[in-house]
Amino acid sequence: MKKKVCVGFAVVLIPIVCLYFLQCLLVPKYATDIKEGAMIQEYYSSDKKHDVLILGDCEVYENISPVTMWENYGISCYIRGSAEQLIWQSYYLLEDTLRYEKPEVVVLNVLAMSQGEAKSEAYNRMTLDGMKWSKSKIESIKASMTDKEDMLSYIFPLLRYHSRWSELTMDDVKYMYKTPSVTTNGYLMQKGVRPVTTIPKVMPLPDYSFSEKNFEYLDKICSLCNNNGIKLVLMKAPSVYPHWYDEWDSQIKDYADKNNILYLNTINEAENIGIDYSQDTFDYGQHLNVNGAEKLSKYLGKQLVDNYGLKDHRNEEEYTRVWNPLVDKYYQEKQDE
């Protein structure tokens, strides 16, 4: 009888273990290519003592340097950014973050207000797969799924990636269980220089109104911050392209005024910030390289200190113990070819 129980147990357990190993092997690792897919999960291994949480798409994770904010103002900051992050995904990431800590300030980049719906499963995966399982993740998946996606493939990623055999590389074996850090507190460093040479023609839109769904989730972010005593800041990162229309800007200004929220349109402040689009962008003006990111971060840090009196932690051992290795990592990455 005992032998039969052991055999039965093995019959059930061995296939489960094999499927688990297969899943670990086949899911994308995002270690050297498309690093954006590894960023969301990195937050969970960070030290949870952040004054500022920054949410949004590539306009935050490529444009803002937490190390620069730390070095200049002693602000402890983390960027929970992801590629094409939608406004409802930002909301659920904020909800998820509040399970671990409560920052004093949340900075939300507003470019996502111009995005109506999820563009593709690939972008969804780069935000959703890295979240730990929780009610927030489930609701974010439900709100984000395209017509061709289903919840089961998120619960069991093997169902989605079972055909990746022909794409496997040594990274898939090397990083089966843990992907190396690709950011510094959510900042994905870009060191190249591709200056702005031409500015694309601005095309008029048939409708400049942000969707009801986007405003619904902006309201939810605002309420969640208010209910937790968190200051919300809306920001538009500096860029030459894609164009940020005046009609979009006025909607954000009106919302910020109505809700007593600070709105920083850094497109208008680019010259005062010191951004030079012949030197400070790596992709012809869409995003900033590390030199531009450091300039923007000094500006943002000053705004946060001036408006909210954030404490300088540079003389506190519990903070320096965490930040000194991050600073070393950051400057080593800047030096590496």
Buried (B, 14 or more C-beta within 10 A) or exposed (E): EEEEEEEEEEEEEEEEEEEEEEBBBBBBBBBBEBBBBBBBBBBEEBBBBBBBBBBBBBBBBBBBBBBBBBBBBBBBBBBBBBBBBBBBBBBBBBBBBBEEBBBBBBBBBBBBBBBEEBEEBEBBBBBBBBBEEEEBBBBBBEBBBEEEBEEEBBEEBBEBBBEBEEEEEEBBEBBBEEBEBBBBBBBBBBEEBEEBEEEEEEEEEEEBEBBEBBBEBBEBBBEBBEEEEBBBBBBBBBBBBEBBBEEBBEBBEEBBEEBEBBBBBBBEBBEEBBBBBEEBBBBBBBBBBBBBBBBBBBBBBEBBBEEBEBBEBBEBEEBBEBBEEBBEBBEEBEEEE
